[in-house]
Amino acid sequence: MANPTTSVAPARSQQAPEAGALVARRKRRYTLLTRHDKILLAFMVGVPLTLDLVLIWGPTVASVVLSFTNWSGIGPITDKNFIGFKNYQFMFTGYTLFWPAFLHNLTWLAWLTFIATPLGMFFAVLLDREMRGTRIYQSVFFLPVVLSLVVVGFIWELQYAPTDGFINNAFGLVNSGHLIDWLGNPRINLFAILVATSWRHIGYIMILYLAGLKSVDPSLREAARVDGATEVQTFFSVILPVMAPINVIIVVVTAIEALRAFDIAFIINQGKNGLELLSILITNNSISEASLVGFGSAIAVILLVISIGPIVLFLSRTMRTLA
């Protein structure tokens, strides 16, 4: 009598490969992405990633490497060009323009953070109340945002002109003989430029914050009003916490605007006589007649390290929100 197990086992062993092949064919058949989709996805991801590596991370890494050299921008880089940390040592101890420029950048950041940005948020709150002429006010405040800082610099250079400028004439300083050289006096020209920068920055922040305010659930304000909260209490206790993601974006934008400041100060007097900034020092050392590309790269690395703070804050906040 034949053993039944010996006849069944081969049949099962033959069915197993056929079942596995059938499952594999079904997986290939019902895949969500076609070959065309995969090629398109690779193209959409690969091209931006390549541009990011070539145009952003490539120059960043190159700047870090060049900061340890005395390369002048001419000829190849050899072992003799590498000088270690001498660029950083000279920058911190012997370069007299570095610390004034560093303090000017901090002043720029403090001004935008505690004066210009709160004003933009305040105007956004006012315009969010749908007062008469809201669209006109939005257009007026946003108009400077569409202008480049170079154009803003030219406009305010005309306003600050000692004899022909609007400000001295409006205050009657021309006829009185007490002219104020707003852009030539190193004690006040930085703050004069900050006023011009705020003219553009306030409108930018106002539009960003106004867009965030429009997305707030109206029921939150109604609930606060029913509880007897005033408008000020409602804003600081209800609206401001809800606007946390927008607040982080505004902080990051403000920090970046302050740290990358260059155009308007360079247009006025090439960033000299009280308007020294780190970005201007980078330009003057890297592409000037001195051609101190290595030293200019060292200043750029310091500016990069300072800029990493708000960027890390923004990314950590975004990742935490998504999680």
Residue, then its C-alpha position, 0 to 999 in steps of 0.5 A: m500500500a502506497n504512503p499517501t504523504t509521499s504523493v501529496a508532498p510533491a504536489r504541494s511543492q509544485q504548487a508553492p513556486e506557482a503561487g509565489a510567481l502568481v503573487a509576484r505578477r499581481k504585485r507588478r501588475y497592480t503597482l501604483l506607479t507606471r514606468h513613465d511616472k517613475i521617470l517623471l518622479a525621478f526627474m522632478v526630484g533629481v533636477p532640484l536636488t542637483l541644482d541644490l547641490v551644485l548652486i548651494w551646497g557646492p559653493t558652501v563647501a568650497s567657501v569652507v575649504l577656501s577659508f583655510t587658504n590664502w588663495s587670491g583667486i588666480g591660479p590653482i590651489t596648492d598645498k602652499n595656499f593652505i594656512g590653517f586658521k590664520n584667516y580666522q585669527f586675523m579676523f578676530t584679533g587684527y581686522t579692525l572692521f570685523w567687530p564694527a560690522f558684526l555689531h552693525n549686523l546685530t543692530w540691524l537684527a535688533w531693529l527689525t526684530f523689536i521695531a519693524t516686525p512688530l509694526g508690521m504685525f500691528f498693521a496686519v491686526l488693524l487691517d484684519r478688522e476689515m476697516r474702510g479702505t482696507r484694500i487701499y491700505q494693503s496696497v500702499f503698505f505692500l507697494p515697497v515690497v515689490l521694489s528691490l533694495v537697490v531701488v529703495g536705496f536710491i529713493w531714500e538717498l534722495q529723501y536724505a539729501p542734505t539740501d535738496g532732500f525732502i526730510n531736511n526741507a520738511f523740517g525747515l533745516v535748510n533755511s535755518g542752516h542746521l543741515i543734518d547729513w543723514l547718510g554722511n554722519p557715521r553716528i546716525n547713518l546706520f539708523a537712517i538706513l534702518v528706517a529706509t529698510s523698515w519701509r520695505h520690511i513692514g509691508y512684507i511682514m504685514i502681508l505674511y501675518l495678515a494671511g495667517l490671521k485670515s486662516v484663524d477660526p472665527s469661533l475662537r474669537e467668538a468664544a473669547r468674546v463670550d468669556g469676556a476677554t478684551e481684544v488685547q487679551t484675545f490676541f495674546s491669549v488666543i490668536l498669538p498661540v494659534m499663529a505659532p507656525i506663522n510666528v516662527i516663519i516671521v522670526v526666520v524671515t526677519a533674521i535672514e533679512a537682517l543677516r543678508a543685508f547688503d544692497i541698500a548699504f552698498i548703494i549709499n556709500q559702498g558700506k563705509n563710514g559707519l555702514e560696515l556689514l559682514s556681507i559688505l566685508i565679504t564682497n570688498n575682500s573677495i572681489s576687490e583689488a586685494s583679491l583676498v578670496g580666502f579671507g573673504s571666505a572666512i568671513a562668509v563662513i562666520l556669517l553662515v554659522i550665525s545664519i544657521g541658528p534661525i534656519v535650524l529653529f525653522l526646520s525643527r519647528t516644522m518637523r515637530t509640527l509634521a510629527 
